[in-house]
Amino acid sequence: MSMEPTEKGVVIVGSGFAAYQLVRMIRRQDRAVPVTVVTADSGDDYSKPDLSHVFSKQQRASDLVKQSAADFASEQNITLLTHTRVEQILREEKCLVTATRTISYDKLVLATGASPFKLPIEGDGVDHMITLNSLQEYDNAHEQLAKAKKVLVVGAGLVGTEIAMDLLSADRKVILNDRAERLIPGLLPEFVANQLFRSLAAEGCDLALGTELVRVNRMEQGFEVLLANGQSYQVDAVISAAGLVPHKQLAEQAGLKTGRGIIVNKQLLTSDSAIYALGDVAEIEGQVMPFLQPIMLSAGALANTLVGKETSVHMPAMLVKVKTPAYPIQLAGRTAGDDLSWKVDVSGQGMLVQSYDEAGQLAGFITTEQRMPEGFPLLRQLPAVIQGV
Ligand SMILES: Cc1cc2nc3c(=O)[nH]c(=O)nc-3n(C[C@H](O)[C@H](O)[C@H](O)COP(=O)(O)OP(=O)(O)OC[C@H]3O[C@@H](n4cnc5c(N)ncnc54)[C@H](O)[C@@H]3O)c2cc1C
C-alpha cells in the first residue's frame, strides 16, 4: 500500500447524484479548493430516475450517461478515482483506505447511497434476481431483460410500480407482487392505490398483492417463482424492487453514529466534526429522504459550509411524482397514515385529495391525472420538512 496524501481538501466517497451535485455546488463558489471523488463505480454521470423508463424507451445503460467520468472530472477540476472502493476510514489519521492506497482528507463527505434490500427468498434462482438501483446493475441485466417476455417484479413501492408500468408499455407480460395488500402503501391511501391498481390491471398487469414471494428456482429457460399463497409462475426474469437500505457500513465500522442511515444534523455533519454525509445514506433529523430534491437542497447547504459559510439545510414541503404515465400521480406532505382524515374531490379530470392531521391542519395532498396544477398552491401551505435556522 502506498501513502498518497496528495492535496487533502474535500474528499467525497461516491459518484451518484449527491456527490456530483455537491461537486457542482462547491465549484460554483470555489474553483480552487482541492476536491477528490473516490467511487466504487465507473463515475459516469447519469440520472438514476431514468432507470424507471428504460424499457419503453428501449435504452441501453450507455444511453443514460450524460457525461463521462473523465469529462466531469476535467470540467469540475477535481481528482476522480473510479472503480476504487473505500474499505475503511481512519478517523484519527484523517484518511481513507482502499485496496491500493490511502487518501488523506481535511473534510470527508460520505455519499455512499443505498443498496437494494435482499428479501429472504429460497431457491437456486435467487442470485439471478435483478435490481435496478444503478447504471451498472441495469447494464449487467440488459441482455436478459431485452429478451424477457414475462417478468415478475417484486416490490410494489414507488420504484417497483413505475418499472412494472414501463415494462407493460414495452409489451412485456408483468406480474407485480408485494406482501402488502395495496400499491405504494408507504405513500398512497387505499382509495388512491385502488385507482392505480385498476389502471395497471387495465394495461394487463397481473397484480399479486397480499402474498410473499418465497422461492425462485432456475429452469432450463427462465425461472419458476412461487408465492406464499401457492400460486406459481414461469417467468424470464425477476426484478427485485423491495426497498433500499442506506449504505452505512463504512460509517459504522468507523464508529460514527448511525440509525437507519448515517446520523447527521442540519449542517449534514456526522458525530465526527470532519465528516459529513449526504444523499440516500444520510439520516437528517431522523429522516432518510431518498429523492433528488432533498439531496439537491442538502448539497447546496453543505457546499456553503465546505467553502467556509456554515449553512443549515432548509427543506420546504416537496413534490413527489409517481412516474406511472397511465395514471400519473403527484403528492406532497403526509399522504398515508391511520391518524389522517381525508377530503376527497373526484372529477372526470382526476382526484384532488387533501389529508389533515388530528389538529385539523393540512398535512399533505395528492393530485392525479389532469389535476396536478391544483397541488401547487397547497404545497406552499404545508409545513417545512426541516426548518433551517
Ligand atoms: C429506478 C429509480 C427511480 C427513481 N426515481 C426517482 C424520481 O423520479 N425522483 C426522485 O426524486 N428520486 C428518484 N429516485 C431516487 C434517486 O435516484 C436517489 O435518491 C438518488 O439518485 C440517490 O443518490 P446518491 O448519490 O445518494 O446515491 P447513489 O446514486 O446510490 O450513489 C452512491 C455512490 O456511492 C458509491 N459507493 C458506495 N459505497 C462505496 C465505497 N465503499 N467506496 C466507494 N464508493 C462507494 C457508489 O459506487 C455510488 O457511486 C429513483 C431511484 C431509482 C432506483
The ligand as an SDF file (V2000), in Angstrom:
LIG
                    3D

 53 58  0  0  0  0  0  0  0  0999 V2000
  -35.4140    3.3090  -10.5180 C   0  0  0  0  0  0  0  0  0  0  0  0
  -35.3400    4.5480   -9.6450 C   0  0  0  0  0  0  0  0  0  0  0  0
  -36.1420    5.6420   -9.9510 C   0  0  0  0  0  0  0  0  0  0  0  0
  -36.0970    6.7950   -9.1660 C   0  0  0  0  0  0  0  0  0  0  0  0
  -36.8980    7.8440   -9.4930 N   0  0  0  0  0  0  0  0  0  0  0  0
  -36.8240    8.9850   -8.7610 C   0  0  0  0  0  0  0  0  0  0  0  0
  -37.6210   10.1310   -9.1200 C   0  0  0  0  0  0  0  0  0  0  0  0
  -38.4220   10.0920  -10.0560 O   0  0  0  0  0  0  0  0  0  0  0  0
  -37.4850   11.2610   -8.3820 N   0  0  0  0  0  0  0  0  0  0  0  0
  -36.6130   11.3380   -7.3160 C   0  0  0  0  0  0  0  0  0  0  0  0
  -36.5320   12.4020   -6.6870 O   0  0  0  0  0  0  0  0  0  0  0  0
  -35.8560   10.2830   -6.9570 N   0  0  0  0  0  0  0  0  0  0  0  0
  -35.9350    9.1030   -7.6650 C   0  0  0  0  0  0  0  0  0  0  0  0
  -35.1550    8.0420   -7.2920 N   0  0  0  0  0  0  0  0  0  0  0  0
  -34.2260    8.1810   -6.1490 C   0  0  0  0  0  0  0  0  0  0  0  0
  -32.9540    8.9290   -6.5260 C   0  0  0  0  0  0  0  0  0  0  0  0
  -32.4930    8.4930   -7.7840 O   0  0  0  0  0  0  0  0  0  0  0  0
  -31.9020    8.7030   -5.4330 C   0  0  0  0  0  0  0  0  0  0  0  0
  -32.3930    9.2730   -4.2300 O   0  0  0  0  0  0  0  0  0  0  0  0
  -30.5410    9.3200   -5.7430 C   0  0  0  0  0  0  0  0  0  0  0  0
  -30.1300    9.0410   -7.0540 O   0  0  0  0  0  0  0  0  0  0  0  0
  -29.5040    8.8260   -4.7290 C   0  0  0  0  0  0  0  0  0  0  0  0
  -28.2500    9.3820   -4.9920 O   0  0  0  0  0  0  0  0  0  0  0  0
  -26.9900    9.1160   -4.0450 P   0  0  0  0  0  0  0  0  0  0  0  0
  -25.8640    9.8440   -4.6730 O   0  0  0  0  0  0  0  0  0  0  0  0
  -27.3310    9.3920   -2.6280 O   0  0  0  0  0  0  0  0  0  0  0  0
  -26.7520    7.5320   -4.1030 O   0  0  0  0  0  0  0  0  0  0  0  0
  -26.2110    6.5690   -5.2820 P   0  0  0  0  0  0  0  0  0  0  0  0
  -26.6600    7.0320   -6.6190 O   0  0  0  0  0  0  0  0  0  0  0  0
  -26.6010    5.1990   -4.8370 O   0  0  0  0  0  0  0  0  0  0  0  0
  -24.6310    6.7160   -5.2400 O   0  0  0  0  0  0  0  0  0  0  0  0
  -23.8530    6.0780   -4.2820 C   0  0  0  0  0  0  0  0  0  0  0  0
  -22.4210    6.0970   -4.7630 C   0  0  0  0  0  0  0  0  0  0  0  0
  -21.5710    5.6290   -3.7070 O   0  0  0  0  0  0  0  0  0  0  0  0
  -20.6020    4.7420   -4.2550 C   0  0  0  0  0  0  0  0  0  0  0  0
  -20.1240    3.9170   -3.1440 N   0  0  0  0  0  0  0  0  0  0  0  0
  -20.8440    3.2210   -2.2240 C   0  0  0  0  0  0  0  0  0  0  0  0
  -20.0240    2.6350   -1.3340 N   0  0  0  0  0  0  0  0  0  0  0  0
  -18.7590    2.9790   -1.6800 C   0  0  0  0  0  0  0  0  0  0  0  0
  -17.4600    2.6880   -1.1510 C   0  0  0  0  0  0  0  0  0  0  0  0
  -17.3000    1.9570   -0.0500 N   0  0  0  0  0  0  0  0  0  0  0  0
  -16.3750    3.2010   -1.7720 N   0  0  0  0  0  0  0  0  0  0  0  0
  -16.5020    3.9780   -2.8750 C   0  0  0  0  0  0  0  0  0  0  0  0
  -17.7100    4.2860   -3.4180 N   0  0  0  0  0  0  0  0  0  0  0  0
  -18.8130    3.7910   -2.8380 C   0  0  0  0  0  0  0  0  0  0  0  0
  -21.3570    4.0310   -5.3610 C   0  0  0  0  0  0  0  0  0  0  0  0
  -20.4790    3.4290   -6.2870 O   0  0  0  0  0  0  0  0  0  0  0  0
  -22.1350    5.2020   -5.9710 C   0  0  0  0  0  0  0  0  0  0  0  0
  -21.3270    5.9260   -6.8510 O   0  0  0  0  0  0  0  0  0  0  0  0
  -35.1990    6.8590   -8.0490 C   0  0  0  0  0  0  0  0  0  0  0  0
  -34.4030    5.7480   -7.7270 C   0  0  0  0  0  0  0  0  0  0  0  0
  -34.4700    4.6010   -8.5120 C   0  0  0  0  0  0  0  0  0  0  0  0
  -33.6170    3.4120   -8.1620 C   0  0  0  0  0  0  0  0  0  0  0  0
  1  2  1  0
  2  3  1  0
  2 52  2  0
  3  4  2  0
  4  5  1  0
  4 50  1  0
  5  6  2  0
  6  7  1  0
  6 13  1  0
  7  8  2  0
  7  9  1  0
  9 10  1  0
 10 11  2  0
 10 12  1  0
 12 13  2  0
 13 14  1  0
 14 15  1  0
 14 50  1  0
 15 16  1  0
 16 17  1  0
 16 18  1  0
 18 19  1  0
 18 20  1  0
 20 21  1  0
 20 22  1  0
 22 23  1  0
 23 24  1  0
 24 25  2  0
 24 26  1  0
 24 27  1  0
 27 28  1  0
 28 29  2  0
 28 30  1  0
 28 31  1  0
 31 32  1  0
 32 33  1  0
 33 34  1  0
 33 48  1  0
 34 35  1  0
 35 36  1  0
 35 46  1  0
 36 37  1  0
 36 45  1  0
 37 38  2  0
 38 39  1  0
 39 40  1  0
 39 45  2  0
 40 41  1  0
 40 42  2  0
 42 43  1  0
 43 44  2  0
 44 45  1  0
 46 47  1  0
 46 48  1  0
 48 49  1  0
 50 51  2  0
 51 52  1  0
 52 53  1  0
M  END
$$$$
